């Protein structure tokens, strides 16, 4: 049941009028591999912060027989490294919401999680491609209190 609600929330974000107006600007679509792995949307022209959304999954979360599906949203500030405009350090606050499947055979054990996160990384921006490496500390506040650090290596293609 929670997984269906989660998928419906993702679809509603993608098809809202505000999302479509942002997509007409400079939107990047890509992926991240690591812990977690996921699909990434990144908006360059949302000043003063850039909007970054990661739709992620983490199979075998915390070395148990659990899967974790979540959406992580961040506002990011970019600072050039060494005066080089395409090479940047970025950072910013965010939040996440997701579904942790406790037992793959029983949907009654699923739980909804909510928390705060941060994002710190470096990237190199080509005109239509962005390569990034990032760390994302997450503090789960609902349904338990738990701290975790994720991160990954990724690429985005801008349209």
N, CA, C and O atoms as a GROMACS GRO file, in nm:
protein
  636
    1UNK      N    1   0.082  -0.119   0.000
    1UNK     CA    2   0.000   0.000   0.000
    1UNK      C    3   0.087   0.126   0.000
    1UNK      O    4   0.061   0.218  -0.077
    2UNK      N    5   0.190   0.131   0.085
    2UNK     CA    6   0.277   0.248   0.092
    2UNK      C    7   0.352   0.268  -0.040
    2UNK      O    8   0.374   0.381  -0.082
    3UNK      N    9   0.391   0.159  -0.104
    3UNK     CA   10   0.463   0.169  -0.230
    3UNK      C   11   0.375   0.234  -0.336
    3UNK      O   12   0.425   0.314  -0.416
    4UNK      N   13   0.248   0.202  -0.340
    4UNK     CA   14   0.155   0.262  -0.437
    4UNK      C   15   0.140   0.412  -0.411
    4UNK      O   16   0.137   0.490  -0.506
    5UNK      N   17   0.132   0.452  -0.286
    5UNK     CA   18   0.122   0.594  -0.251
    5UNK      C   19   0.250   0.666  -0.292
    5UNK      O   20   0.244   0.778  -0.344
    6UNK      N   21   0.364   0.604  -0.270
    6UNK     CA   22   0.494   0.661  -0.306
    6UNK      C   23   0.503   0.684  -0.457
    6UNK      O   24   0.546   0.791  -0.500
    7UNK      N   25   0.463   0.587  -0.536
    7UNK     CA   26   0.467   0.600  -0.682
    7UNK      C   27   0.370   0.708  -0.728
    7UNK      O   28   0.403   0.785  -0.818
    8UNK      N   29   0.252   0.715  -0.668
    8UNK     CA   30   0.156   0.819  -0.703
    8UNK      C   31   0.212   0.958  -0.673
    8UNK      O   32   0.188   1.052  -0.749
    9UNK      N   33   0.285   0.973  -0.563
    9UNK     CA   34   0.345   1.103  -0.528
    9UNK      C   35   0.450   1.144  -0.631
    9UNK      O   36   0.456   1.261  -0.668
   10UNK      N   37   0.531   1.051  -0.676
   10UNK     CA   38   0.633   1.081  -0.778
   10UNK      C   39   0.566   1.127  -0.907
   10UNK      O   40   0.607   1.225  -0.968
   11UNK      N   41   0.463   1.055  -0.949
   11UNK     CA   42   0.393   1.091  -1.073
   11UNK      C   43   0.328   1.228  -1.061
   11UNK      O   44   0.330   1.305  -1.157
   12UNK      N   45   0.270   1.260  -0.946
   12UNK     CA   46   0.206   1.391  -0.930
   12UNK      C   47   0.308   1.504  -0.936
   12UNK      O   48   0.277   1.611  -0.988
   13UNK      N   49   0.428   1.484  -0.883
   13UNK     CA   50   0.533   1.586  -0.892
   13UNK      C   51   0.574   1.609  -1.037
   13UNK      O   52   0.593   1.724  -1.078
   14UNK      N   53   0.587   1.503  -1.114
   14UNK     CA   54   0.634   1.514  -1.252
   14UNK      C   55   0.534   1.583  -1.344
   14UNK      O   56   0.573   1.641  -1.445
   15UNK      N   57   0.405   1.578  -1.310
   15UNK     CA   58   0.304   1.631  -1.400
   15UNK      C   59   0.232   1.755  -1.348
   15UNK      O   60   0.125   1.790  -1.398
   16UNK      N   61   0.289   1.823  -1.249
   16UNK     CA   62   0.230   1.948  -1.203
   16UNK      C   63   0.269   2.060  -1.299
   16UNK      O   64   0.374   2.052  -1.363
   17UNK      N   65   0.187   2.165  -1.311
   17UNK     CA   66   0.220   2.276  -1.401
   17UNK      C   67   0.353   2.344  -1.364
   17UNK      O   68   0.427   2.382  -1.454
   18UNK      N   69   0.384   2.359  -1.236
   18UNK     CA   70   0.509   2.422  -1.197
   18UNK      C   71   0.629   2.342  -1.245
   18UNK      O   72   0.728   2.400  -1.289
   19UNK      N   73   0.620   2.210  -1.238
   19UNK     CA   74   0.729   2.125  -1.285
   19UNK      C   75   0.748   2.145  -1.435
   19UNK      O   76   0.862   2.156  -1.482
   20UNK      N   77   0.640   2.150  -1.510
   20UNK     CA   78   0.650   2.167  -1.655
   20UNK      C   79   0.709   2.302  -1.692
   20UNK      O   80   0.782   2.310  -1.791
   21UNK      N   81   0.680   2.407  -1.617
   21UNK     CA   82   0.740   2.537  -1.647
   21UNK      C   83   0.889   2.537  -1.615
   21UNK      O   84   0.967   2.602  -1.685
   22UNK      N   85   0.930   2.465  -1.510
   22UNK     CA   86   1.072   2.453  -1.481
   22UNK      C   87   1.144   2.373  -1.589
   22UNK      O   88   1.257   2.405  -1.625
   23UNK      N   89   1.078   2.270  -1.640
   23UNK     CA   90   1.139   2.184  -1.742
   23UNK      C   91   1.166   2.262  -1.870
   23UNK      O   92   1.257   2.227  -1.945
   24UNK      N   93   1.088   2.370  -1.895
   24UNK     CA   94   1.111   2.451  -2.014
   24UNK      C   95   1.242   2.528  -2.000
   24UNK      O   96   1.294   2.579  -2.099
   25UNK      N   97   1.295   2.537  -1.880
   25UNK     CA   98   1.422   2.604  -1.858
   25UNK      C   99   1.535   2.504  -1.881
   25UNK      O  100   1.532   2.429  -1.980
   26UNK      N  101   1.632   2.500  -1.794
   26UNK     CA  102   1.750   2.419  -1.812
   26UNK      C  103   1.748   2.302  -1.714
   26UNK      O  104   1.801   2.313  -1.604
   27UNK      N  105   1.687   2.191  -1.752
   27UNK     CA  106   1.668   2.078  -1.662
   27UNK      C  107   1.764   1.965  -1.699
   27UNK      O  108   1.785   1.934  -1.816
   28UNK      N  109   1.822   1.905  -1.594
   28UNK     CA  110   1.910   1.791  -1.614
   28UNK      C  111   1.844   1.664  -1.564
   28UNK      O  112   1.779   1.663  -1.459
   29UNK      N  113   1.860   1.558  -1.640
   29UNK     CA  114   1.806   1.427  -1.606
   29UNK      C  115   1.924   1.331  -1.606
   29UNK      O  116   2.002   1.327  -1.701
   30UNK      N  117   1.937   1.254  -1.498
   30UNK     CA  118   2.050   1.163  -1.490
   30UNK      C  119   2.030   1.056  -1.386
   30UNK      O  120   1.917   1.026  -1.346
   31UNK      N  121   2.141   0.999  -1.342
   31UNK     CA  122   2.137   0.892  -1.244
   31UNK      C  123   2.258   0.900  -1.153
   31UNK      O  124   2.360   0.961  -1.186
   32UNK      N  125   2.244   0.837  -1.039
   32UNK     CA  126   2.352   0.828  -0.940
   32UNK      C  127   2.368   0.681  -0.905
   32UNK      O  128   2.270   0.611  -0.885
   33UNK      N  129   2.492   0.635  -0.897
   33UNK     CA  130   2.520   0.500  -0.848
   33UNK      C  131   2.593   0.514  -0.716
   33UNK      O  132   2.679   0.600  -0.700
   34UNK      N  133   2.559   0.430  -0.623
   34UNK     CA  134   2.620   0.435  -0.491
   34UNK      C  135   2.522   0.385  -0.388
   34UNK      O  136   2.449   0.289  -0.411
   35UNK      N  137   2.523   0.451  -0.275
   35UNK     CA  138   2.435   0.414  -0.164
   35UNK      C  139   2.364   0.540  -0.118
   35UNK      O  140   2.410   0.604  -0.024
   36UNK      N  141   2.254   0.576  -0.179
   36UNK     CA  142   2.164   0.497  -0.263
   36UNK      C  143   2.194   0.515  -0.412
   36UNK      O  144   2.274   0.598  -0.454
   37UNK      N  145   2.125   0.433  -0.490
   37UNK     CA  146   2.124   0.446  -0.635
   37UNK      C  147   1.992   0.511  -0.672
   37UNK      O  148   1.890   0.486  -0.608
   38UNK      N  149   1.993   0.594  -0.776
   38UNK     CA  150   1.867   0.657  -0.810
   38UNK      C  151   1.871   0.740  -0.936
   38UNK      O  152   1.974   0.754  -1.002
   39UNK      N  153   1.754   0.793  -0.969
   39UNK     CA  154   1.735   0.882  -1.082
   39UNK      C  155   1.735   1.025  -1.030
   39UNK      O  156   1.681   1.052  -0.923
   40UNK      N  157   1.797   1.117  -1.105
   40UNK     CA  158   1.818   1.252  -1.057
   40UNK      C  159   1.759   1.355  -1.153
   40UNK      O  160   1.774   1.344  -1.275
   41UNK      N  161   1.690   1.455  -1.097
   41UNK     CA  162   1.645   1.572  -1.171
   41UNK      C  163   1.715   1.693  -1.110
   41UNK      O  164   1.719   1.708  -0.988
   42UNK      N  165   1.769   1.779  -1.194
   42UNK     CA  166   1.845   1.894  -1.145
   42UNK      C  167   1.808   2.016  -1.230
   42UNK      O  168   1.808   2.009  -1.353
   43UNK      N  169   1.777   2.127  -1.164
   43UNK     CA  170   1.735   2.248  -1.232
   43UNK      C  171   1.839   2.357  -1.211
   43UNK      O  172   1.856   2.405  -1.099
   44UNK      N  173   1.908   2.395  -1.317
   44UNK     CA  174   2.015   2.496  -1.309
   44UNK      C  175   1.963   2.637  -1.287
   44UNK      O  176   2.030   2.716  -1.221
   45UNK      N  177   1.847   2.670  -1.340
   45UNK     CA  178   1.801   2.810  -1.340
   45UNK      C  179   1.702   2.841  -1.230
   45UNK      O  180   1.610   2.920  -1.252
   46UNK      N  181   1.717   2.783  -1.113
   46UNK     CA  182   1.631   2.816  -0.999
   46UNK      C  183   1.717   2.893  -0.900
   46UNK      O  184   1.768   2.835  -0.804
   47UNK      N  185   1.733   3.022  -0.922
   47UNK     CA  186   1.820   3.106  -0.840
   47UNK      C  187   1.750   3.146  -0.711
   47UNK      O  188   1.628   3.156  -0.713
   48UNK      N  189   1.816   3.170  -0.601
   48UNK     CA  190   1.961   3.164  -0.581
   48UNK      C  191   2.012   3.022  -0.557
   48UNK      O  192   2.132   2.996  -0.567
   49UNK      N  193   1.921   2.930  -0.525
   49UNK     CA  194   1.961   2.791  -0.505
   49UNK      C  195   1.912   2.709  -0.624
   49UNK      O  196   1.810   2.742  -0.686
   50UNK      N  197   1.984   2.604  -0.655
   50UNK     CA  198   1.938   2.509  -0.757
   50UNK      C  199   1.853   2.402  -0.689
   50UNK      O  200   1.881   2.363  -0.576
   51UNK      N  201   1.753   2.357  -0.757
   51UNK     CA  202   1.666   2.251  -0.707
   51UNK      C  203   1.720   2.117  -0.756
   51UNK      O  204   1.746   2.100  -0.875
   52UNK      N  205   1.736   2.022  -0.664
   52UNK     CA  206   1.787   1.889  -0.697
   52UNK      C  207   1.695   1.785  -0.633
   52UNK      O  208   1.668   1.790  -0.513
   53UNK      N  209   1.648   1.690  -0.714
   53UNK     CA  210   1.557   1.586  -0.666
   53UNK      C  211   1.616   1.450  -0.703
   53UNK      O  212   1.651   1.426  -0.818
   54UNK      N  213   1.626   1.362  -0.603
   54UNK     CA  214   1.676   1.226  -0.625
   54UNK      C  215   1.565   1.128  -0.590
   54UNK      O  216   1.516   1.126  -0.477
   55UNK      N  217   1.526   1.046  -0.688
   55UNK     CA  218   1.432   0.936  -0.667
   55UNK      C  219   1.519   0.812  -0.649
   55UNK      O  220   1.580   0.765  -0.746
   56UNK      N  221   1.526   0.759  -0.527
   56UNK     CA  222   1.629   0.660  -0.496
   56UNK      C  223   1.574   0.532  -0.437
   56UNK      O  224   1.461   0.526  -0.388
   57UNK      N  225   1.656   0.430  -0.444
   57UNK     CA  226   1.625   0.304  -0.380
   57UNK      C  227   1.753   0.248  -0.320
   57UNK      O  228   1.863   0.269  -0.372
   58UNK      N  229   1.736   0.178  -0.212
   58UNK     CA  230   1.848   0.117  -0.140
   58UNK      C  231   1.803  -0.023  -0.101
   58UNK      O  232   1.731  -0.040  -0.003
   59UNK      N  233   1.844  -0.122  -0.179
   59UNK     CA  234   1.807  -0.259  -0.148
   59UNK      C  235   1.898  -0.310  -0.036
   59UNK      O  236   2.015  -0.274  -0.029
   60UNK      N  237   1.842  -0.392   0.051
   60UNK     CA  238   1.914  -0.443   0.168
   60UNK      C  239   1.961  -0.330   0.258
   60UNK      O  240   2.077  -0.326   0.300
   61UNK      N  241   1.870  -0.237   0.286
   61UNK     CA  242   1.896  -0.123   0.374
   61UNK      C  243   1.942  -0.171   0.511
   61UNK      O  244   1.877  -0.256   0.572
   62UNK      N  245   2.050  -0.118   0.560
   62UNK     CA  246   2.106  -0.150   0.692
   62UNK      C  247   2.137  -0.298   0.709
   62UNK      O  248   2.124  -0.353   0.818
   63UNK      N  249   2.178  -0.363   0.602
   63UNK     CA  250   2.219  -0.505   0.604
   63UNK      C  251   2.109  -0.599   0.650
   63UNK      O  252   2.138  -0.712   0.689
   64UNK      N  253   1.985  -0.556   0.647
   64UNK     CA  254   1.872  -0.643   0.679
   64UNK      C  255   1.800  -0.677   0.550
   64UNK      O  256   1.838  -0.630   0.442
   65UNK      N  257   1.699  -0.758   0.562
   65UNK     CA  258   1.619  -0.793   0.446
   65UNK      C  259   1.511  -0.687   0.427
   65UNK      O  260   1.391  -0.716   0.436
   66UNK      N  261   1.554  -0.561   0.400
   66UNK     CA  262   1.462  -0.449   0.384
   66UNK      C  263   1.500  -0.370   0.260
   66UNK      O  264   1.617  -0.360   0.224
   67UNK      N  265   1.400  -0.315   0.194
   67UNK     CA  266   1.423  -0.225   0.082
   67UNK      C  267   1.375  -0.087   0.122
   67UNK      O  268   1.281  -0.074   0.200
   68UNK      N  269   1.440   0.017   0.069
   68UNK     CA  270   1.407   0.154   0.103
   68UNK      C  271   1.393   0.232  -0.027
   68UNK      O  272   1.488   0.242  -0.105
   69UNK      N  273   1.275   0.288  -0.052
   69UNK     CA  274   1.248   0.370  -0.168
   69UNK      C  275   1.216   0.510  -0.116
   69UNK      O  276   1.133   0.524  -0.027
   70UNK      N  277   1.281   0.614  -0.172
   70UNK     CA  278   1.255   0.747  -0.119
   70UNK      C  279   1.283   0.857  -0.221
   70UNK      O  280   1.348   0.834  -0.323
   71UNK      N  281   1.232   0.976  -0.191
   71UNK     CA  282   1.257   1.096  -0.268
   71UNK      C  283   1.331   1.192  -0.177
   71UNK      O  284   1.287   1.220  -0.066
   72UNK      N  285   1.445   1.243  -0.225
   72UNK     CA  286   1.528   1.337  -0.150
   72UNK      C  287   1.532   1.468  -0.229
   72UNK      O  288   1.572   1.467  -0.345
   73UNK      N  289   1.492   1.579  -0.168
   73UNK     CA  290   1.488   1.709  -0.235
   73UNK      C  291   1.585   1.802  -0.163
   73UNK      O  292   1.583   1.813  -0.041
   74UNK      N  293   1.670   1.871  -0.242
   74UNK     CA  294   1.768   1.964  -0.185
   74UNK      C  295   1.765   2.097  -0.260
   74UNK      O  296   1.738   2.102  -0.380
   75UNK      N  297   1.794   2.203  -0.188
   75UNK     CA  298   1.827   2.332  -0.246
   75UNK      C  299   1.977   2.345  -0.235
   75UNK      O  300   2.032   2.333  -0.126
   76UNK      N  301   2.045   2.370  -0.347
   76UNK     CA  302   2.191   2.367  -0.348
   76UNK      C  303   2.251   2.500  -0.393
   76UNK      O  304   2.205   2.561  -0.489
   77UNK      N  305   2.355   2.543  -0.321
   77UNK     CA  306   2.436   2.657  -0.360
   77UNK      C  307   2.563   2.604  -0.425
   77UNK      O  308   2.622   2.507  -0.376
   78UNK      N  309   2.605   2.666  -0.534
   78UNK     CA  310   2.725   2.625  -0.606
   78UNK      C  311   2.832   2.732  -0.595
   78UNK      O  312   2.804   2.851  -0.613
   79UNK      N  313   2.955   2.691  -0.564
   79UNK     CA  314   3.069   2.781  -0.553
   79UNK      C  315   3.182   2.728  -0.642
   79UNK      O  316   3.222   2.613  -0.628
   80UNK      N  317   3.234   2.812  -0.737
   80UNK     CA  318   3.344   2.767  -0.822
   80UNK      C  319   3.468   2.733  -0.740
   80UNK      O  320   3.499   2.800  -0.642
   81UNK      N  321   3.539   2.630  -0.780
   81UNK     CA  322   3.664   2.590  -0.714
   81UNK      C  323   3.780   2.646  -0.794
   81UNK      O  324   3.792   2.623  -0.915
   82UNK      N  325   3.866   2.721  -0.726
   82UNK     CA  326   3.987   2.774  -0.790
   82UNK      C  327   3.960   2.867  -0.907
   82UNK      O  328   4.040   2.874  -1.000
   83UNK      N  329   3.848   2.938  -0.904
   83UNK     CA  330   3.820   3.031  -1.012
   83UNK      C  331   3.776   2.964  -1.141
   83UNK      O  332   3.755   3.032  -1.241
   84UNK      N  333   3.762   2.834  -1.139
   84UNK     CA  334   3.720   2.760  -1.258
   84UNK      C  335   3.569   2.743  -1.256
   84UNK      O  336   3.516   2.665  -1.177
   85UNK      N  337   3.500   2.816  -1.342
   85UNK     CA  338   3.353   2.815  -1.343
   85UNK      C  339   3.292   2.675  -1.361
   85UNK      O  340   3.193   2.645  -1.294
   86UNK      N  341   3.345   2.588  -1.447
   86UNK     CA  342   3.277   2.459  -1.462
   86UNK      C  343   3.303   2.360  -1.348
   86UNK      O  344   3.231   2.261  -1.336
   87UNK      N  345   3.405   2.384  -1.262
   87UNK     CA  346   3.437   2.294  -1.152
   87UNK      C  347   3.388   2.358  -1.023
   87UNK      O  348   3.434   2.466  -0.986
   88UNK      N  349   3.293   2.292  -0.953
   88UNK     CA  350   3.225   2.354  -0.840
   88UNK      C  351   3.220   2.265  -0.716
   88UNK      O  352   3.226   2.142  -0.725
   89UNK      N  353   3.210   2.331  -0.602
   89UNK     CA  354   3.173   2.268  -0.476
   89UNK      C  355   3.029   2.310  -0.452
   89UNK      O  356   2.994   2.426  -0.476
   90UNK      N  357   2.944   2.218  -0.406
   90UNK     CA  358   2.806   2.256  -0.376
   90UNK      C  359   2.762   2.198  -0.244
   90UNK      O  360   2.817   2.099  -0.195
   91UNK      N  361   2.660   2.262  -0.186
   91UNK     CA  362   2.610   2.222  -0.055
   91UNK      C  363   2.469   2.278  -0.039
   91UNK      O  364   2.431   2.375  -0.105
   92UNK      N  365   2.392   2.216   0.049
   92UNK     CA  366   2.260   2.268   0.076
   92UNK      C  367   2.174   2.176   0.158
   92UNK      O  368   2.201   2.056   0.171
   93UNK      N  369   2.067   2.234   0.216
   93UNK     CA  370   1.975   2.158   0.301
   93UNK      C  371   1.869   2.087   0.218
   93UNK      O  372   1.844   2.120   0.102
   94UNK      N  373   1.807   1.988   0.282
   94UNK     CA  374   1.700   1.917   0.214
   94UNK      C  375   1.617   1.833   0.308
   94UNK      O  376   1.631   1.840   0.430
   95UNK      N  377   1.530   1.755   0.249
   95UNK     CA  378   1.443   1.665   0.324
   95UNK      C  379   1.415   1.542   0.238
   95UNK      O  380   1.435   1.544   0.117
   96UNK      N  381   1.370   1.436   0.303
   96UNK     CA  382   1.336   1.315   0.229
   96UNK      C  383   1.210   1.253   0.288
   96UNK      O  384   1.178   1.271   0.406
   97UNK      N  385   1.140   1.180   0.202
   97UNK     CA  386   1.025   1.101   0.242
   97UNK      C  387   1.033   0.970   0.166
   97UNK      O  388   1.071   0.968   0.048
   98UNK      N  389   0.998   0.862   0.232
   98UNK     CA  390   1.008   0.734   0.164
   98UNK      C  391   0.932   0.623   0.232
   98UNK      O  392   0.861   0.643   0.330
   99UNK      N  393   0.950   0.506   0.175
   99UNK     CA  394   0.885   0.385   0.225
   99UNK      C  395   0.993   0.281   0.248
   99UNK      O  396   1.072   0.251   0.157
  100UNK      N  397   0.997   0.226   0.368
  100UNK     CA  398   1.088   0.117   0.399
  100UNK      C  399   1.005  -0.010   0.410
  100UNK      O  400   0.916  -0.020   0.494
  101UNK      N  401   1.036  -0.106   0.325
  101UNK     CA  402   0.967  -0.234   0.328
  101UNK      C  403   1.040  -0.325   0.426
  101UNK      O  404   1.153  -0.367   0.402
  102UNK      N  405   0.975  -0.355   0.536
  102UNK     CA  406   1.035  -0.437   0.641
  102UNK      C  407   1.046  -0.584   0.601
  102UNK      O  408   1.145  -0.651   0.631
  103UNK      N  409   0.944  -0.632   0.533
  103UNK     CA  410   0.940  -0.773   0.496
  103UNK      C  411   0.886  -0.779   0.354
  103UNK      O  412   0.772  -0.739   0.329
  104UNK      N  413   0.965  -0.827   0.263
  104UNK     CA  414   0.927  -0.825   0.122
  104UNK      C  415   0.801  -0.906   0.092
  104UNK      O  416   0.738  -0.885  -0.011
  105UNK      N  417   0.763  -0.996   0.181
  105UNK     CA  418   0.647  -1.081   0.156
  105UNK      C  419   0.520  -1.028   0.220
  105UNK      O  420   0.412  -1.082   0.196
  106UNK      N  421   0.530  -0.922   0.301
  106UNK     CA  422   0.415  -0.875   0.376
  106UNK      C  423   0.410  -0.722   0.373
  106UNK      O  424   0.491  -0.656   0.437
  107UNK      N  425   0.314  -0.665   0.297
  107UNK     CA  426   0.302  -0.520   0.288
  107UNK      C  427   0.259  -0.455   0.419
  107UNK      O  428   0.274  -0.333   0.434
  108UNK      N  429   0.207  -0.532   0.513
  108UNK     CA  430   0.164  -0.475   0.641
  108UNK      C  431   0.280  -0.426   0.725
  108UNK      O  432   0.260  -0.347   0.818
  109UNK      N  433   0.401  -0.471   0.695
  109UNK     CA  434   0.518  -0.431   0.773
  109UNK      C  435   0.588  -0.306   0.718
  109UNK      O  436   0.687  -0.260   0.776
  110UNK      N  437   0.537  -0.249   0.607
  110UNK     CA  438   0.599  -0.130   0.548
  110UNK      C  439   0.581  -0.011   0.642
  110UNK      O  440   0.484  -0.002   0.717
  111UNK      N  441   0.678   0.081   0.636
  111UNK     CA  442   0.668   0.202   0.717
  111UNK      C  443   0.707   0.324   0.633
  111UNK      O  444   0.795   0.316   0.548
  112UNK      N  445   0.641   0.434   0.659
  112UNK     CA  446   0.673   0.560   0.594
  112UNK      C  447   0.777   0.631   0.680
  112UNK      O  448   0.765   0.638   0.802
  113UNK      N  449   0.879   0.684   0.614
  113UNK     CA  450   0.986   0.755   0.686
  113UNK      C  451   0.995   0.898   0.634
  113UNK      O  452   0.964   0.926   0.518
  114UNK      N  453   1.038   0.987   0.721
  114UNK     CA  454   1.051   1.128   0.689
  114UNK      C  455   1.171   1.182   0.765
  114UNK      O  456   1.194   1.144   0.880
  115UNK      N  457   1.248   1.270   0.702
  115UNK     CA  458   1.363   1.324   0.773
  115UNK      C  459   1.426   1.443   0.703
  115UNK      O  460   1.381   1.487   0.597
  116UNK      N  461   1.531   1.493   0.765
  116UNK     CA  462   1.609   1.605   0.713
  116UNK      C  463   1.740   1.553   0.656
  116UNK      O  464   1.790   1.449   0.699
  117UNK      N  465   1.793   1.625   0.559
  117UNK     CA  466   1.918   1.582   0.498
  117UNK      C  467   1.999   1.702   0.454
  117UNK      O  468   1.950   1.815   0.452
  118UNK      N  469   2.120   1.676   0.419
  118UNK     CA  470   2.209   1.776   0.361
  118UNK      C  471   2.276   1.714   0.241
  118UNK      O  472   2.272   1.593   0.222
  119UNK      N  473   2.337   1.797   0.160
  119UNK     CA  474   2.406   1.745   0.042
  119UNK      C  475   2.533   1.825   0.022
  119UNK      O  476   2.531   1.948   0.024
  120UNK      N  477   2.645   1.755   0.004
  120UNK     CA  478   2.776   1.817  -0.016
  120UNK      C  479   2.843   1.744  -0.131
  120UNK      O  480   2.847   1.621  -0.132
  121UNK      N  481   2.895   1.818  -0.227
  121UNK     CA  482   2.957   1.750  -0.339
  121UNK      C  483   3.042   1.839  -0.425
  121UNK      O  484   3.057   1.959  -0.400
  122UNK      N  485   3.098   1.778  -0.527
  122UNK     CA  486   3.173   1.849  -0.630
  122UNK      C  487   3.116   1.805  -0.765
  122UNK      O  488   3.066   1.694  -0.780
  123UNK      N  489   3.126   1.896  -0.862
  123UNK     CA  490   3.080   1.861  -0.996
  123UNK      C  491   3.164   1.932  -1.100
  123UNK      O  492   3.231   2.031  -1.073
  124UNK      N  493   3.158   1.878  -1.220
  124UNK     CA  494   3.219   1.942  -1.336
  124UNK      C  495   3.109   1.956  -1.439
  124UNK      O  496   3.047   1.858  -1.479
  125UNK      N  497   3.085   2.082  -1.483
  125UNK     CA  498   2.975   2.109  -1.574
  125UNK      C  499   3.027   2.135  -1.715
  125UNK      O  500   3.098   2.232  -1.741
  126UNK      N  501   2.989   2.047  -1.805
  126UNK     CA  502   3.005   2.071  -1.946
  126UNK      C  503   2.877   2.142  -1.991
  126UNK      O  504   2.782   2.149  -1.913
  127UNK      N  505   2.871   2.195  -2.113
  127UNK     CA  506   2.749   2.265  -2.153
  127UNK      C  507   2.621   2.180  -2.142
  127UNK      O  508   2.517   2.234  -2.101
  128UNK      N  509   2.623   2.053  -2.175
  128UNK     CA  510   2.502   1.972  -2.172
  128UNK      C  511   2.514   1.849  -2.082
  128UNK      O  512   2.422   1.767  -2.077
  129UNK      N  513   2.628   1.835  -2.012
  129UNK     CA  514   2.651   1.718  -1.925
  129UNK      C  515   2.714   1.767  -1.795
  129UNK      O  516   2.793   1.860  -1.795
  130UNK      N  517   2.677   1.702  -1.686
  130UNK     CA  518   2.728   1.736  -1.553
  130UNK      C  519   2.770   1.604  -1.486
  130UNK      O  520   2.690   1.511  -1.478
  131UNK      N  521   2.893   1.596  -1.439
  131UNK     CA  522   2.942   1.479  -1.365
  131UNK      C  523   2.957   1.522  -1.220
  131UNK      O  524   3.013   1.628  -1.193
  132UNK      N  525   2.907   1.440  -1.125
  132UNK     CA  526   2.910   1.481  -0.985
  132UNK      C  527   2.946   1.365  -0.893
  132UNK      O  528   2.926   1.248  -0.924
  133UNK      N  529   2.999   1.403  -0.776
  133UNK     CA  530   3.031   1.312  -0.667
  133UNK      C  531   2.980   1.380  -0.541
  133UNK      O  532   3.015   1.494  -0.513
  134UNK      N  533   2.896   1.309  -0.463
  134UNK     CA  534   2.833   1.375  -0.348
  134UNK      C  535   2.817   1.284  -0.228
  134UNK      O  536   2.813   1.162  -0.240
  135UNK      N  537   2.807   1.349  -0.111
  135UNK     CA  538   2.774   1.284   0.016
  135UNK      C  539   2.644   1.344   0.067
  135UNK      O  540   2.623   1.465   0.058
  136UNK      N  541   2.558   1.260   0.122
  136UNK     CA  542   2.428   1.305   0.170
  136UNK      C  543   2.401   1.248   0.309
  136UNK      O  544   2.353   1.135   0.320
  137UNK      N  545   2.429   1.325   0.415
  137UNK     CA  546   2.390   1.281   0.549
  137UNK      C  547   2.238   1.295   0.565
  137UNK      O  548   2.180   1.395   0.524
  138UNK      N  549   2.175   1.193   0.624
  138UNK     CA  550   2.030   1.194   0.644
  138UNK      C  551   1.998   1.163   0.790
  138UNK      O  552   2.055   1.071   0.849
  139UNK      N  553   1.907   1.241   0.846
  139UNK     CA  554   1.858   1.219   0.981
  139UNK      C  555   1.711   1.184   0.972
  139UNK      O  556   1.627   1.270   0.947
  140UNK      N  557   1.680   1.056   0.993
  140UNK     CA  558   1.541   1.012   0.992
  140UNK      C  559   1.475   1.057   1.121
  140UNK      O  560   1.528   1.035   1.230
  141UNK      N  561   1.358   1.121   1.108
  141UNK     CA  562   1.286   1.171   1.225
  141UNK      C  563   1.157   1.095   1.250
  141UNK      O  564   1.112   1.084   1.364
  142UNK      N  565   1.096   1.041   1.144
  142UNK     CA  566   0.974   0.963   1.156
  142UNK      C  567   0.994   0.838   1.071
  142UNK      O  568   1.032   0.859   0.955
  143UNK      N  569   0.978   0.726   1.106
  143UNK     CA  570   0.913   0.666   1.219
  143UNK      C  571   1.009   0.634   1.333
  143UNK      O  572   0.966   0.611   1.446
  144UNK      N  573   1.137   0.633   1.306
  144UNK     CA  574   1.240   0.618   1.408
  144UNK      C  575   1.333   0.737   1.398
  144UNK      O  576   1.323   0.818   1.305
  145UNK      N  577   1.424   0.748   1.494
  145UNK     CA  578   1.532   0.846   1.483
  145UNK      C  579   1.658   0.769   1.449
  145UNK      O  580   1.703   0.684   1.526
  146UNK      N  581   1.714   0.799   1.331
  146UNK     CA  582   1.830   0.723   1.283
  146UNK      C  583   1.913   0.816   1.195
  146UNK      O  584   1.858   0.901   1.125
  147UNK      N  585   2.045   0.799   1.198
  147UNK     CA  586   2.136   0.878   1.117
  147UNK      C  587   2.205   0.787   1.017
  147UNK      O  588   2.244   0.676   1.051
  148UNK      N  589   2.218   0.834   0.894
  148UNK     CA  590   2.282   0.756   0.789
  148UNK      C  591   2.352   0.852   0.694
  148UNK      O  592   2.309   0.966   0.678
  149UNK      N  593   2.460   0.807   0.633
  149UNK     CA  594   2.529   0.886   0.531
  149UNK      C  595   2.526   0.806   0.402
  149UNK      O  596   2.568   0.691   0.396
  150UNK      N  597   2.475   0.869   0.298
  150UNK     CA  598   2.472   0.810   0.166
  150UNK      C  599   2.558   0.892   0.072
  150UNK      O  600   2.621   0.990   0.113
  151UNK      N  601   2.559   0.852  -0.051
  151UNK     CA  602   2.633   0.928  -0.150
  151UNK      C  603   2.651   0.848  -0.276
  151UNK      O  604   2.614   0.731  -0.284
  152UNK      N  605   2.710   0.913  -0.374
  152UNK     CA  606   2.730   0.843  -0.498
  152UNK      C  607   2.798   0.928  -0.604
  152UNK      O  608   2.829   1.045  -0.584
  153UNK      N  609   2.820   0.863  -0.716
  153UNK     CA  610   2.879   0.922  -0.834
  153UNK      C  611   2.772   0.923  -0.941
  153UNK      O  612   2.701   0.824  -0.959
  154UNK      N  613   2.759   1.035  -1.013
  154UNK     CA  614   2.652   1.040  -1.110
  154UNK      C  615   2.682   1.129  -1.229
  154UNK      O  616   2.784   1.198  -1.236
  155UNK      N  617   2.587   1.125  -1.321
  155UNK     CA  618   2.593   1.207  -1.441
  155UNK      C  619   2.452   1.255  -1.474
  155UNK      O  620   2.354   1.183  -1.455
  156UNK      N  621   2.444   1.379  -1.525
  156UNK     CA  622   2.316   1.436  -1.567
  156UNK      C  623   2.332   1.493  -1.709
  156UNK      O  624   2.437   1.546  -1.745
  157UNK      N  625   2.226   1.479  -1.786
  157UNK     CA  626   2.222   1.532  -1.922
  157UNK      C  627   2.119   1.644  -1.924
  157UNK      O  628   2.006   1.625  -1.880
  158UNK      N  629   2.157   1.762  -1.974
  158UNK     CA  630   2.070   1.879  -1.970
  158UNK      C  631   2.002   1.902  -2.104
  158UNK      O  632   2.060   1.887  -2.211
  159UNK      N  633   1.872   1.939  -2.093
  159UNK     CA  634   1.789   1.963  -2.211
  159UNK      C  635   1.737   2.105  -2.208
  159UNK      O  636   1.664   2.145  -2.299
   0.00000   0.00000   0.00000
